[in-house]
């Protein structure tokens, strides 16, 4: 999925000429990580989909183990970070705290939980999650970053979830996109209590989230 990038990704992929790789260029006015991932899942046309961040914090060798779990019958396989301290203490604390918050929200709604609901490394069955995306398109957080959380909260409550542990590395390329907007968007994914927390966060930080 090429989300109107300017780093030469499109040209590089086209030059490779790999018949197994299909590049989808998305319109600039519809930019967004979640929107890109959801569209990629719908358009993949494969039995399974996988997502992995491109900053090298996720090891490529974890994908084989995730594929094995999918072949064993998992509907969703989540990469679980063994050591989140690579995030730095402040982000580690925030990630740990929000994981508990999100799990409580999911349990209340009788959905499956994860030891790492903030993970950007996961795989799933397209026949399970494509209908979820299409039926809940107006409810999904298309501008947010926590795609996995939306898949869990809108997905069936009886799915089989597996986990694969991996060593979380330090970012070797790019920069972190964490910002107040990410925090607010993520809280807003967790119902009424989450929206209240988002408003409280904005008040404390004196932050006004964008309207679009």
C-alpha positions, 0 to 999 in steps of 0.5 A: 500500500503506497499512501502517497509517499514521496520516498521512492517506494512506488518506483522501487516496487515497480522496478522490481517487477515481482509478479507476486507483488501488487502495488496499490497507490492511494489518493493523497486526500485519503492518507492514513495508516489505518485506512491504508491497512484496512484497504490492503486487507480488503484488496489482498485476495489471499487467505491471510493478511499480515502487517509489519512496520517498516522501521525495522523494529519488527523482525522479519523472521517472526512472520514465518512463525506467525504463518505457522500459527495461522496454518494451525487454525488461528483467526488472528495471530499477534506479535507480542513484544518481549521487551518494550523498553526499546520504546523508552521508559515514558512510551513503555509506561504509556503502552503498558497502561493503555494495554490494560485500559483497552483489555478492560474495554474489550472484556466488557464487550466480550471480545478477545484480548491480547497481551499486546493490543498496541502491536503493529505486527499481526496476521489474520484470516481475510475471510473473517476480517474483510466482512468486519471491515466492510460492515463497520467501515463508518465506525473504524478509526481510519485516521488512527494508528491502532488497527489491531484494536479496531479489528478486536473490538469489531471482530467476532467475540469467539475468534481464535487468537494466537500470539508470537513473542519477538524481540522488539528492536530499536528504530533504524529508519524513520521517526516516531509518529507518536503525538497527542493526536495519536493518544486522543485517537486511541482513547476514542476507540474505547467507547464512552470512558475512552472518549472521556479520557481523551477529553481529560487528556486534551484539557491537561495538555491544552491540546485541541485535536483537529476536526478532520 
